[in-house]
Amino acid sequence: MIISAAEITVPTAESASVTDDTLSVELNDGRTISVPLGWFPRLAHATRTERRQWRLIGRGNGIHWPLIDEDVSIAGLLAGRPSGESQESFKRWLAARTARVAKGAKKSANGTARVARRDAETRKIHR
């Protein structure tokens, strides 16, 4: 008896979209696969702007979000596998992200205060 091996072809991604609770990927075979956003904690913690900044990698075999350094494989989605990132790795990423956001907020507040002082000084000069 001869048994032939079936060749399985994994479809590739054509586009992706992320809502507040779902990652949806349109595949080149016409299907759309949607998974809970909770499967990918970095995406879940990302801003809408960060979620919109993605690119296909590996000729559509995966999707990369450069602003949050997240990669999702199409084979993994089809197999029902959530993120493989360890809790420790995610905690380090989240702590670094929180520190960057706080630093940016402080810079923004300092910049706003400088502009306000400069504007006040300008008003004094023009009186």
TIKE-981386 format. One line per field, with one value per atom (N, C-alpha, C): x, z, y; atom name; residue number from 1. Coordinates in Angstrom, 3 decimals, always signed. Example, Ala and Ser with C-alpha at 12.3 -4.5 7.8 and 13.67 -1.06 7.14 Angstrom:
east	[+13.190_+12.300_+13.200_+12.850_+13.670_+12.900]
up	[+7.800_+7.800_+7.800_+7.080_+7.140_+7.870]
north	[-5.690_-4.500_-3.300_-2.250_-1.060_+0.030]
atom	[N_CA_C_N_CA_C]
n	[1_1_1_2_2_2]
END
This chain:
east	[+0.847_+0.000_+0.901_+0.589_+1.366_+0.536_+1.144_+0.472_+1.269_+0.582_+1.271_+1.030_+2.045_+1.940_+1.204_+0.266_-0.474_+0.349_+0.469_+1.211_+0.245_+0.572_-0.273_+0.376_-0.391_+0.094_-0.580_+0.218_-0.315_-0.588_-1.803_-2.092_-1.253_-1.183_-0.423_-1.379_-0.889_-1.682_-1.655_-2.766_-2.847_-3.034_-3.738_-3.928_-4.311_-4.216_-4.548_-5.263_-6.086_-6.725_-6.862_-6.781_-6.854_-7.891_-8.854_-9.829_-9.451_-10.312_-10.019_-10.047_-10.643_-10.720_-10.387_-10.053_-9.850_-8.724_-7.943_-6.986_-7.612_-7.786_-8.340_-7.322_-7.157_-6.198_-6.903_-6.817_-7.357_-6.286_-6.651_-5.715_-5.886_-4.842_-4.871_-5.802_-6.334_-7.273_-8.734_-8.934_-10.284_-10.837_-10.186_-10.656_-10.186_-10.910_-10.486_-10.474_-9.365_-9.276_-9.218_-10.018_-10.059_-9.783_-8.963_-8.617_-8.745_-8.929_-9.019_-7.708_-7.817_-6.625_-5.818_-6.494_-5.818_-4.762_-4.809_-3.779_-2.426_-2.417_-1.180_-1.119_-0.576_-0.594_+0.028_+1.071_+1.667_+0.662_-0.058_-1.087_-2.215_-2.555_-3.618_-3.251_-1.966_-1.516_-1.099_-1.133_-0.707_-1.789_-1.350_-2.300_-2.889_-3.930_-4.519_-3.503_-2.726_-1.695_-0.676_-0.225_+0.747_+0.156_-1.110_-1.771_-1.915_-2.046_-2.203_-0.886_+0.235_+1.559_+2.073_+1.701_+2.139_+2.661_+3.393_+3.850_+3.908_+3.716_+3.819_+5.292_+5.609_+6.980_+6.961_+8.105_+8.210_+7.206_+7.041_+6.093_+4.673_+4.275_+2.927_+2.769_+3.885_+3.810_+3.673_+3.855_+3.729_+3.442_+3.160_+2.881_+3.758_+4.340_+5.225_+4.697_+4.647_+4.302_+5.583_+6.264_+7.577_+7.542_+6.484_+6.452_+6.346_+5.883_+5.778_+6.595_+7.327_+8.180_+7.406_+6.292_+5.444_+5.421_+5.560_+5.459_+4.398_+3.554_+2.516_+2.640_+2.707_+2.801_+1.405_+1.213_-0.070_-0.277_+0.769_+0.659_+0.216_+0.762_+0.373_-1.086_-1.545_-2.955_-3.866_-3.516_-4.345_-4.332_-3.233_-3.133_-3.774_-4.202_-4.830_-3.853_-2.629_-1.609_-1.528_-1.753_-1.555_-0.065_+0.250_+1.643_+2.447_+3.667_+4.550_+5.478_+5.288_+6.166_+5.954_+7.051_+6.950_+6.400_+5.847_+5.330_+6.443_+7.620_+8.748_+9.157_+9.237_+9.586_+8.541_+7.269_+6.218_+6.277_+6.516_+6.606_+7.750_+8.892_+10.030_+9.657_+9.016_+8.596_+7.621_+6.644_+5.632_+6.258_+7.192_+7.868_+8.668_+9.391_+10.166_+9.229_+8.117_+7.136_+6.553_+6.200_+5.636_+6.639_+7.907_+8.947_+9.103_+9.073_+9.177_+8.000_+6.806_+5.611_+5.689_+6.120_+6.235_+7.282_+8.397_+9.456_+8.954_+8.212_+7.655_+6.649_+5.835_+4.852_+5.552_+6.641_+7.395_+8.013_+8.598_+9.180_+8.107_+6.945_+5.855_+5.394_+5.275_+4.860_+5.899_+7.180_+8.241_+8.212_+7.997_+7.929_+6.748_+5.598_+4.406_+4.651_+5.307_+5.610_+6.551_+7.559_+8.485_+7.760_+6.865_+6.109_+5.235_+4.597_+3.746_+4.566_+5.769_+6.633_+7.058_+7.453_+7.886_+6.744_+5.532_+4.377_+4.076_+4.200_+3.963_+4.991_+6.255_+7.306_+7.063_+6.618_+6.325_+5.198_+4.172_+3.061_+3.540_+4.473_+5.016_+5.754_+6.531_+7.323_+6.434_+5.334_+4.469_+3.457_+3.459_+2.500_+2.968]
up	[+0.000_+0.000_+0.000_-0.887_-0.993_-0.440_+0.446_+1.023_+0.606_+0.028_-0.356_+0.701_+0.933_+1.916_+1.291_+2.029_+1.556_+1.867_+0.882_+1.085_+1.598_+2.729_+3.331_+3.089_+2.503_+2.244_+3.217_+3.953_+4.879_+4.089_+4.195_+3.489_+4.066_+3.331_+3.788_+4.095_+4.875_+5.246_+4.128_+3.958_+3.032_+3.768_+4.897_+5.704_+7.123_+8.008_+9.418_+9.970_+10.963_+11.679_+13.141_+13.998_+15.431_+16.030_+16.753_+17.487_+18.966_+19.818_+21.250_+21.821_+21.093_+21.626_+20.644_+19.379_+18.372_+17.403_+17.060_+15.954_+14.807_+13.654_+12.472_+11.343_+10.655_+9.552_+8.333_+7.225_+5.957_+5.276_+4.852_+4.229_+2.713_+2.034_+0.573_-0.011_+0.816_+0.313_+0.507_+0.924_+1.074_+2.479_+3.369_+4.756_+5.552_+6.611_+7.618_+8.936_+9.634_+10.945_+12.008_+13.053_+14.157_+15.458_+16.280_+17.578_+18.647_+19.897_+20.977_+21.116_+21.311_+21.456_+22.694_+23.681_+24.889_+24.626_+23.461_+23.104_+22.918_+22.646_+22.367_+23.270_+24.481_+25.473_+24.990_+24.173_+23.687_+22.824_+21.980_+21.175_+22.060_+23.081_+23.990_+24.719_+25.001_+25.701_+24.756_+23.471_+22.492_+22.286_+21.824_+21.462_+20.087_+19.728_+18.397_+17.311_+17.506_+16.524_+16.384_+17.502_+17.460_+16.779_+17.008_+16.409_+14.900_+14.419_+12.973_+12.219_+12.919_+12.285_+12.217_+11.191_+11.026_+9.604_+9.420_+8.077_+7.985_+6.756_+6.523_+6.510_+7.052_+7.040_+6.454_+5.935_+5.384_+4.293_+3.392_+2.271_+2.745_+3.863_+4.383_+5.351_+5.722_+6.704_+8.124_+8.296_+9.610_+9.504_+10.651_+10.745_+11.859_+11.611_+12.590_+12.920_+14.209_+14.697_+15.268_+14.507_+14.930_+16.175_+16.393_+17.537_+18.870_+18.837_+20.079_+20.016_+18.924_+18.709_+18.909_+18.197_+18.263_+16.901_+16.898_+15.680_+15.893_+14.876_+14.919_+13.658_+13.809_+12.642_+12.223_+10.927_+10.409_+10.782_+10.695_+11.089_+12.546_+13.410_+14.823_+15.014_+14.276_+14.371_+13.950_+12.812_+12.317_+13.251_+13.978_+14.929_+16.270_+16.430_+17.682_+18.810_+18.453_+19.464_+19.821_+21.085_+21.518_+21.614_+21.998_+22.127_+22.963_+22.513_+23.260_+24.186_+24.301_+25.156_+26.620_+27.349_+28.770_+29.568_+30.709_+31.598_+32.024_+32.299_+32.711_+31.602_+30.379_+29.247_+29.068_+29.153_+28.995_+30.111_+31.345_+32.467_+32.267_+31.769_+31.488_+30.406_+29.341_+28.253_+28.759_+29.563_+30.076_+31.009_+31.852_+32.747_+31.951_+30.924_+30.090_+29.357_+28.882_+28.173_+29.102_+30.305_+31.282_+31.606_+31.749_+32.034_+30.872_+29.620_+28.443_+28.377_+28.639_+28.585_+29.659_+30.862_+31.949_+31.609_+31.040_+30.659_+29.583_+28.608_+27.545_+28.084_+29.053_+29.652_+30.404_+31.089_+31.823_+30.860_+29.756_+28.748_+28.160_+27.891_+27.314_+28.277_+29.554_+30.554_+30.670_+30.668_+30.742_+29.514_+28.350_+27.119_+27.132_+27.634_+27.723_+28.680_+29.802_+30.776_+30.164_+29.409_+28.752_+27.762_+26.987_+26.006_+26.723_+27.804_+28.559_+29.118_+29.667_+30.185_+29.067_+27.922_+26.789_+26.305_+26.228_+25.787_+26.762_+28.053_+29.066_+28.929_+28.713_+28.536_+27.274_+26.224_+24.968_+25.177_+25.930_+26.197_+26.969_+27.939_+28.724_+27.825_+26.906_+26.023_+25.119_+24.657_+23.712_+24.366_+25.657_+26.331_+26.330]
north	[-1.165_+0.000_+1.239_+2.144_+3.376_+4.525_+5.250_+6.421_+7.648_+8.592_+9.827_+10.896_+11.653_+12.735_+13.908_+14.428_+15.605_+16.847_+17.690_+18.930_+19.991_+20.547_+21.569_+22.924_+23.811_+25.155_+26.109_+26.851_+27.836_+29.112_+29.648_+30.885_+32.033_+33.101_+34.270_+35.414_+36.360_+37.528_+38.557_+39.227_+40.353_+41.657_+41.619_+42.824_+42.423_+43.409_+43.179_+44.397_+44.156_+45.260_+44.850_+45.851_+45.608_+46.551_+45.973_+46.777_+46.706_+47.233_+47.197_+45.784_+44.829_+43.468_+42.347_+42.692_+41.647_+41.981_+40.958_+41.027_+40.254_+40.904_+40.249_+40.322_+39.197_+39.117_+38.547_+39.277_+38.796_+37.968_+36.759_+35.827_+35.810_+35.371_+35.362_+34.304_+33.417_+32.410_+32.830_+34.096_+34.618_+34.577_+33.861_+33.794_+35.000_+35.276_+36.246_+35.503_+35.596_+34.950_+36.039_+35.866_+36.824_+36.093_+36.707_+36.127_+37.211_+36.806_+37.791_+38.568_+39.858_+40.689_+40.290_+39.735_+39.271_+38.210_+37.579_+36.599_+37.267_+38.553_+39.284_+40.520_+40.359_+41.435_+42.754_+42.688_+43.942_+44.707_+43.995_+44.650_+45.175_+44.415_+44.834_+46.127_+46.329_+47.532_+48.656_+48.405_+49.407_+50.468_+51.623_+52.674_+52.360_+53.050_+52.844_+53.156_+54.201_+54.564_+53.443_+52.887_+51.786_+50.557_+50.303_+49.137_+49.283_+50.516_+50.743_+50.655_+50.727_+50.699_+49.266_+48.541_+47.156_+46.975_+45.871_+45.510_+43.993_+43.505_+42.073_+41.691_+40.532_+40.017_+38.608_+38.188_+36.834_+36.553_+37.527_+37.375_+37.066_+37.668_+37.480_+36.339_+35.702_+34.610_+35.134_+36.432_+37.030_+38.510_+39.098_+40.530_+41.087_+42.264_+42.905_+44.295_+44.605_+45.934_+46.541_+47.408_+47.908_+48.792_+49.530_+50.445_+49.720_+48.465_+47.687_+46.402_+46.224_+45.049_+43.740_+43.634_+42.431_+41.755_+40.432_+39.630_+38.557_+38.376_+37.352_+36.518_+35.194_+34.317_+33.856_+33.748_+33.279_+31.815_+31.006_+29.595_+29.486_+30.345_+30.337_+30.706_+31.722_+32.104_+30.953_+30.338_+29.231_+28.030_+27.845_+26.735_+27.075_+28.340_+28.749_+28.999_+29.414_+29.660_+31.144_+31.490_+32.875_+33.200_+34.402_+34.839_+33.852_+33.602_+32.710_+33.466_+34.783_+35.585_+35.218_+35.085_+34.738_+35.922_+35.617_+36.663_+37.612_+37.068_+37.904_+38.867_+38.371_+39.226_+40.321_+39.955_+40.953_+41.989_+41.554_+42.498_+43.488_+43.003_+43.907_+44.913_+44.423_+45.305_+46.364_+45.939_+46.857_+47.895_+47.473_+48.415_+49.449_+49.003_+49.926_+50.883_+50.364_+51.198_+52.244_+51.847_+52.774_+53.878_+53.502_+54.497_+55.477_+54.971_+55.858_+56.814_+56.315_+57.153_+58.241_+57.859_+58.838_+59.896_+59.463_+60.393_+61.351_+60.812_+61.643_+62.646_+62.230_+63.136_+64.258_+63.914_+64.925_+65.933_+65.433_+66.325_+67.227_+66.660_+67.423_+68.516_+68.161_+69.148_+70.254_+69.901_+70.903_+71.803_+71.220_+72.001_+72.952_+72.486_+73.321_+74.479_+74.188_+75.244_+76.278_+75.832_+76.770_+77.665_+77.072_+77.854_+78.879_+78.470_+79.389_+80.555_+80.267_+81.337_+82.279_+81.687_+82.505_+83.394_+82.836_+83.623_+84.753_+84.457_+85.500_+86.616_+86.238_+87.244_+88.061_+87.430_+88.136_+89.148_+88.752_+89.669_+90.883_+90.685_+91.798_+92.786_+92.257_+93.100_+93.929_+93.373_+94.063_+94.989_+95.095_+95.987_+97.388]
atom	[N_CA_C_N_CA_C_N_CA_C_N_CA_C_N_CA_C_N_CA_C_N_CA_C_N_CA_C_N_CA_C_N_CA_C_N_CA_C_N_CA_C_N_CA_C_N_CA_C_N_CA_C_N_CA_C_N_CA_C_N_CA_C_N_CA_C_N_CA_C_N_CA_C_N_CA_C_N_CA_C_N_CA_C_N_CA_C_N_CA_C_N_CA_C_N_CA_C_N_CA_C_N_CA_C_N_CA_C_N_CA_C_N_CA_C_N_CA_C_N_CA_C_N_CA_C_N_CA_C_N_CA_C_N_CA_C_N_CA_C_N_CA_C_N_CA_C_N_CA_C_N_CA_C_N_CA_C_N_CA_C_N_CA_C_N_CA_C_N_CA_C_N_CA_C_N_CA_C_N_CA_C_N_CA_C_N_CA_C_N_CA_C_N_CA_C_N_CA_C_N_CA_C_N_CA_C_N_CA_C_N_CA_C_N_CA_C_N_CA_C_N_CA_C_N_CA_C_N_CA_C_N_CA_C_N_CA_C_N_CA_C_N_CA_C_N_CA_C_N_CA_C_N_CA_C_N_CA_C_N_CA_C_N_CA_C_N_CA_C_N_CA_C_N_CA_C_N_CA_C_N_CA_C_N_CA_C_N_CA_C_N_CA_C_N_CA_C_N_CA_C_N_CA_C_N_CA_C_N_CA_C_N_CA_C_N_CA_C_N_CA_C_N_CA_C_N_CA_C_N_CA_C_N_CA_C_N_CA_C_N_CA_C_N_CA_C_N_CA_C_N_CA_C_N_CA_C_N_CA_C_N_CA_C_N_CA_C_N_CA_C_N_CA_C_N_CA_C_N_CA_C_N_CA_C_N_CA_C_N_CA_C_N_CA_C_N_CA_C_N_CA_C_N_CA_C_N_CA_C_N_CA_C_N_CA_C_N_CA_C_N_CA_C_N_CA_C_N_CA_C_N_CA_C_N_CA_C_N_CA_C_N_CA_C]
n	[1_1_1_2_2_2_3_3_3_4_4_4_5_5_5_6_6_6_7_7_7_8_8_8_9_9_9_10_10_10_11_11_11_12_12_12_13_13_13_14_14_14_15_15_15_16_16_16_17_17_17_18_18_18_19_19_19_20_20_20_21_21_21_22_22_22_23_23_23_24_24_24_25_25_25_26_26_26_27_27_27_28_28_28_29_29_29_30_30_30_31_31_31_32_32_32_33_33_33_34_34_34_35_35_35_36_36_36_37_37_37_38_38_38_39_39_39_40_40_40_41_41_41_42_42_42_43_43_43_44_44_44_45_45_45_46_46_46_47_47_47_48_48_48_49_49_49_50_50_50_51_51_51_52_52_52_53_53_53_54_54_54_55_55_55_56_56_56_57_57_57_58_58_58_59_59_59_60_60_60_61_61_61_62_62_62_63_63_63_64_64_64_65_65_65_66_66_66_67_67_67_68_68_68_69_69_69_70_70_70_71_71_71_72_72_72_73_73_73_74_74_74_75_75_75_76_76_76_77_77_77_78_78_78_79_79_79_80_80_80_81_81_81_82_82_82_83_83_83_84_84_84_85_85_85_86_86_86_87_87_87_88_88_88_89_89_89_90_90_90_91_91_91_92_92_92_93_93_93_94_94_94_95_95_95_96_96_96_97_97_97_98_98_98_99_99_99_100_100_100_101_101_101_102_102_102_103_103_103_104_104_104_105_105_105_106_106_106_107_107_107_108_108_108_109_109_109_110_110_110_111_111_111_112_112_112_113_113_113_114_114_114_115_115_115_116_116_116_117_117_117_118_118_118_119_119_119_120_120_120_121_121_121_122_122_122_123_123_123_124_124_124_125_125_125_126_126_126_127_127_127]
END
